[in-house]
Amino acid sequence: MRTPAVFLLIFALPAQAPDVHQWLANVDAARNTFEEAVISARATQIENGKVAGAADFDVYVKGRDRGLIVFRGGKNSGRKILTSGEKMWLIVPGATNAVPITPNQRLVGGASVGDVARLRLAEDYEGVARPGTEVVTGKTCRVLDLTAKSPRAAFPRIVLWYDEAERLPVRLLFSLPSGKPAKEVTFTRFAKAFGKTIVAEMEVRDLLARDSKTITRLEYRDVRPGKLDDKIFTPEGAKGI
């Protein structure tokens, strides 16, 4: 019995290589769903399974380079953190001038301002998929090694665990230029907003902290897309929010 030539041709074809860039774009779509939006969020510090502190804040986002975090309630109520391009400021109620800060400025616990910033993996990193899969938090994941395109990146290397079936991120591991693991982010819950799937909750562990087991949970409780005035993303304009 002769085997059809078409069968031999199909059998001989190599497996299709994964579209890593599209995978990164899918992760960005879940993390940075709307170009302009106001997000109500809470950061909770958890030590030994118990809540040790929390902060509520609103995040105003416009594009990838402009953001404003406004704390609501608690000891930091009224404080603001403004990002515009490469610049970042802390605005304290009653103070005359905004204070320049870095993306490492802490929110609560191990979560920094950079954890709610607009990092875009598809634009900022190149990725290579490892062979096989790994199971993380009960999900079968592909593992990607990401390398920053810019030598100025705070984290030149990232490992991404990606749920290919759901097209969603599961975990990110950020490493310093020295190669030392610095921060781990686990995506624990997703939600639907205006017909799109978005990150609703993630947990951050600062691996460089004295107690690296402490977790900071970031919850995105409400997302309201809409047009935002450019002036609120200036030190003077942000004071009026």
ABEGO torsion letter per residue (X at the ends): XBBBAAAAAAAABBBBBBBAAAAAAAAAAAABABABBBBBBBBBBBBGGBBAEBBBBBBBBBEAABBBBBBBEEAABGBBBBBBEABBBBBBBGBABBBBBBAABBABEABBAAAABABBAAAABBBBBBBEBBBBGGBBBBBBBBBBABAABABABBBBBBBAAAGBBABBBBBBAAGBBABBBBBABBBBBGGBBBBABBBBBBAABABAABBBBBBBABBBBEBBBAAAABAAAAAAX
